[in-house]
Amino acid sequence: MQYRFPNKATTRQPKEPWLARLRLVSARDLDAAGILDPQLRDSYERCRVLNAQYGKTYYLATLLLPPNRRPYVHALYGFARYADEIVDDLSSTLTEQQKADELGRWGEAFLVDVKKGKSEDPIARAVVDTVLRWEIPLEHFEAFLHSMRMDLTVTEYQTFDDLYEYVYGSAAVIGLQMVPILEPLNDGAYEPAKDLGVAFQLANFIRDVNEDLDRGRVYLPLEELDRFGVSRADLEKRVLTDDIVAALKFQIQRVRDLEEASKPGIKLLAPWSQPCIDAARVLYCGIVNEVERNNYEIFTKRASVPMYRRLAVAGPAWAKAVAARPRG
């Protein structure tokens, strides 16, 4: 079944020269993974381009994996990005109901294709192949699609328990999808992977308060904001106050607690995959450090980990990753 990509820009080759040059690297990765079918290779390459264009930090971390694992991670990113395009493309002329219908059609078609064992869609073809190769439970994708549907109808969450229903599908299952590809030493790796995925998502919520307000959404639980004397209306004024800073500090501590809880799980992955996930942990959870460096100014500044810090993390991680790769 063929799906319609809501934003054609996401299917074009990237304009950035350094990304274009990585096509040769991609071909080598596909060879290493034993992916030889031309249509399947094209699908994996499309997913890689999406990853490189829209998830630069994620992409950088992926390069730390052995070449024969990278295509599968790109495919999982392509799946998530595709759904996100339907829900959050601000240039879209679709109504919320039309987006819901589109997401429903796309999601159902994808699930049917997985059960059939093949897809004719230029993006989903690689995702279906990845799911089948690594025996990733279909329920993780169903949970993700459920959370994407929530984004079309839910604009705020009263409690963290309410929010967790959303972040389980939007973030925790991303970690669960990844674990088989990373070769866990035992099943103890799964729960920490959920924690790390949620930590990533919550860090993004803190960083993106201003952008989410533009979309009519507030992801910080209202009950927790209220503890610090902050309401949704206060956030909508987009003026930083001492109360908002206190509320942000509370949310940042939760990110750090989840990050800490995830660390033992990284040691339960194959040695060659640990540097990748540890680098991703430092970079994604490091977003909250940048919020602090910006003095919690979330309304006028968008926190991001600067390139020199990314490289400072990636360099040593690369050396560890290469040293840990199996020989022969």
C-alpha positions in Angstrom: 0.0 0.0 0.0 1.3 3.4 -0.9 1.2 6.3 1.6 1.2 10.0 0.9 4.1 11.9 2.4 2.4 15.1 3.7 5.4 17.3 3.1 7.3 16.6 -0.1 10.3 18.4 1.2 11.1 15.5 3.5 11.6 13.1 0.5 14.2 15.3 -1.3 17.9 14.7 -1.0 19.5 17.1 1.5 21.1 20.3 0.3 23.9 20.3 2.8 27.0 19.1 1.0 28.3 17.1 4.0 25.1 15.1 4.2 25.2 14.4 0.4 28.7 13.1 0.7 27.5 10.6 3.3 25.6 8.7 0.6 28.8 6.7 0.0 29.0 5.9 3.7 25.4 4.8 3.5 26.1 2.4 0.6 28.8 0.8 2.7 26.5 0.5 5.7 23.9 -1.2 3.5 26.5 -3.6 2.1 27.7 -4.4 5.7 24.1 -5.1 6.7 23.6 -7.4 3.8 20.8 -5.2 2.3 21.2 -5.9 -1.4 17.7 -5.4 -3.0 17.8 -2.1 -4.9 14.3 -1.0 -3.8 15.0 -1.9 -0.2 18.4 0.0 -0.3 16.6 3.1 -1.7 14.1 2.9 1.1 16.8 2.7 3.8 18.6 5.6 2.1 15.4 7.7 2.3 15.2 7.0 6.0 18.8 7.9 6.4 18.2 11.3 4.7 15.3 12.0 7.0 17.5 11.2 10.0 20.3 13.4 8.7 18.0 16.3 7.9 15.8 16.4 11.0 17.6 14.5 13.8 21.2 15.8 13.6 22.2 14.8 17.2 20.5 11.5 16.8 22.2 11.0 13.5 25.6 11.8 15.0 25.1 9.2 17.7 24.0 6.6 15.1 27.4 7.0 13.4 28.9 5.4 16.5 27.2 2.1 15.8 28.8 -0.5 13.6 28.0 0.0 9.9 25.8 -3.1 9.8 23.4 -1.7 12.4 23.0 1.9 11.3 20.4 1.4 8.5 18.0 -0.2 11.0 18.2 2.8 13.3 17.6 5.1 10.4 14.5 3.1 9.5 13.0 3.5 12.9 13.7 7.2 12.8 12.0 7.4 9.4 8.9 5.8 10.8 8.7 8.3 13.7 9.4 11.3 11.5 6.8 10.3 9.0 4.1 10.2 11.6 5.3 13.5 13.1 5.1 15.1 9.7 1.4 14.3 9.5 0.7 15.6 13.0 3.0 18.7 13.4 3.7 20.1 9.9 2.8 23.7 10.6 2.6 24.4 6.8 -0.1 21.8 6.3 -3.5 23.0 5.2 -5.2 19.9 6.7 -7.7 20.3 9.5 -7.1 18.4 12.7 -9.7 15.9 11.6 -8.1 15.5 8.2 -4.8 14.9 10.0 -6.4 12.3 12.2 -7.8 10.6 9.2 -4.5 10.7 7.3 -2.7 9.3 10.4 -5.2 6.6 10.8 -4.9 5.5 7.1 -1.2 5.6 7.2 -0.9 3.8 10.5 -3.3 1.1 9.5 -1.6 0.6 6.2 1.7 0.2 7.9 0.5 -2.3 10.4 -1.2 -4.3 7.6 2.1 -4.3 5.6 4.1 -5.6 8.6 1.6 -8.5 9.0 2.0 -9.2 5.2 5.7 -9.0 5.5 6.3 -6.4 2.8 5.5 -2.9 1.8 5.4 -1.0 -1.5 5.8 2.4 0.2 9.3 4.0 -0.4 9.7 4.8 3.3 7.7 2.0 5.0 9.5 -0.7 3.0 12.7 -0.3 5.2 10.7 0.0 8.4 8.8 -3.3 7.7 12.1 -5.0 6.9 13.6 -3.7 10.2 10.7 -4.9 12.2 10.8 -8.4 10.8 14.6 -8.8 10.9 14.8 -7.8 14.5 11.4 -9.2 15.6 10.4 -5.9 17.1 6.9 -6.3 18.7 4.2 -4.6 16.7 2.7 -3.3 19.9 5.5 -0.7 20.2 4.4 0.8 16.9 0.8 0.7 17.8 1.6 2.6 21.1 3.5 5.2 19.1 0.6 5.8 16.7 -1.8 6.1 19.7 0.4 8.9 21.1 0.5 10.6 17.8 -3.3 10.5 17.7 -3.4 12.0 21.2 -1.4 15.0 19.8 -4.4 15.8 17.6 -6.9 16.0 20.4 -5.1 16.5 23.7 -3.7 20.0 24.4 -2.7 19.6 28.1 -2.2 17.1 30.8 -3.3 17.4 34.4 -0.9 15.0 36.1 2.3 13.2 35.3 0.4 9.9 35.2 -1.8 11.4 32.4 1.3 12.6 30.6 3.0 9.2 30.9 0.3 7.6 28.7 1.5 10.0 26.0 5.3 9.7 26.6 5.1 5.9 26.8 4.1 5.8 23.2 6.0 8.8 21.9 9.3 8.0 23.7 9.5 5.0 25.9 8.7 2.6 23.0 11.4 4.2 20.9 13.9 2.8 23.4 12.1 -0.5 23.4 12.3 -0.6 19.6 16.0 0.0 19.6 17.1 -2.6 22.1 17.0 -5.7 19.8 19.2 -3.9 17.3 21.7 -3.1 20.1 21.9 -6.7 21.2 21.0 -6.7 24.9 22.9 -9.1 27.1 19.7 -9.8 28.9 16.1 -8.6 29.3 17.2 -6.2 32.1 18.1 -3.7 29.4 14.5 -3.0 28.4 13.3 -1.1 31.5 16.2 1.4 31.5 15.7 1.9 27.8 12.2 3.1 28.6 13.5 5.5 31.2 16.1 7.0 28.8 13.5 7.5 26.1 11.2 9.3 28.6 14.1 11.4 29.8 14.9 12.5 26.2 11.2 13.4 25.7 10.9 15.4 28.9 14.1 17.3 28.1 12.5 18.3 24.8 9.3 19.4 26.5 11.3 21.7 28.8 13.2 23.1 25.8 10.2 23.4 23.5 7.6 25.1 25.8 7.5 28.1 23.5 7.1 26.1 20.3 4.5 23.9 21.9 2.5 26.9 22.9 2.5 27.9 19.2 0.8 24.6 18.5 -1.7 25.1 21.3 -0.1 22.5 23.6 1.3 22.4 27.1 3.2 19.2 28.0 4.3 20.2 31.5 1.7 18.7 33.9 -0.7 21.4 35.1 -0.9 19.9 38.6 2.8 20.1 39.0 2.9 23.7 37.6 0.2 24.6 40.1 2.5 23.5 43.0 4.7 26.4 42.1 1.9 28.9 41.5 2.1 28.6 37.7 -0.9 28.2 35.4 -1.2 27.6 31.7 -2.3 31.2 31.3 1.0 32.2 32.9 3.0 30.2 30.4 0.9 31.8 27.6 2.1 35.2 28.6 5.6 34.0 27.7 7.3 36.0 30.4 9.8 34.3 32.6 9.0 34.5 36.4 10.6 33.1 39.5 7.7 30.7 39.8 8.2 29.4 36.3 11.9 29.0 37.0 11.1 27.0 40.1 8.7 24.8 38.1 11.4 24.2 35.4 13.9 23.2 38.1 11.5 20.5 39.3 11.0 19.2 35.7 14.8 19.2 35.1 15.4 17.1 38.2 13.0 14.5 36.9 15.0 14.3 33.7 18.2 13.8 35.7 16.6 11.2 37.9 15.4 9.2 34.8 18.8 9.6 33.2 20.5 8.2 36.3 18.1 5.3 36.4 18.9 4.5 32.7 22.7 4.2 33.2 22.8 0.6 34.5 20.9 -0.5 31.4 23.5 0.8 29.0 26.0 -1.7 30.6 23.5 -4.5 29.6 23.9 -3.7 25.9 26.5 -5.2 23.6 29.9 -3.5 24.3 30.0 -2.0 20.8 26.6 -0.3 21.2 27.2 1.2 24.6 29.3 4.2 23.4 26.5 5.2 21.0 23.7 5.1 23.6 25.9 6.8 26.3 26.7 9.6 23.9 23.1 10.0 23.1 22.3 10.1 26.8 24.8 12.9 27.4 23.8 14.9 24.4 20.0 14.7 24.8 19.8 15.0 28.5 22.4 17.7 28.2 19.6 19.9 26.8 18.5 20.7 30.3 22.0 21.9 31.1 21.7 24.3 28.3 18.4 25.5 29.6 20.2 26.3 32.9 23.0 28.1 31.0 20.3 30.2 29.4 19.1 31.1 32.9 15.9 29.2 32.1 14.9 31.6 29.4 12.6 29.2 27.5 10.5 31.9 25.8 13.1 33.8 23.9 15.9 31.2 23.5 15.9 27.7 22.3 18.4 25.6 24.2 20.7 23.4 22.1 23.9 21.6 22.8 26.6 23.5 20.8 28.6 21.7 18.2 31.8 21.9 20.1 30.2 20.0 23.0 28.7 17.5 20.6 32.1 16.8 19.1 33.7 16.7 22.6 31.3 13.9 23.4 31.4 12.1 20.1 35.2 12.0 19.7 36.0 9.8 22.7 32.8 7.8 22.2 33.9 7.1 18.6 37.3 5.7 19.9 35.5 3.5 22.4 33.0 2.3 19.8 35.7 1.3 17.3 37.7 -0.4 19.9 34.7 -2.5 21.0 33.6 -3.7 17.6 34.1 -7.4 16.9 37.0 -8.2 14.6 36.7 -10.3 11.5 
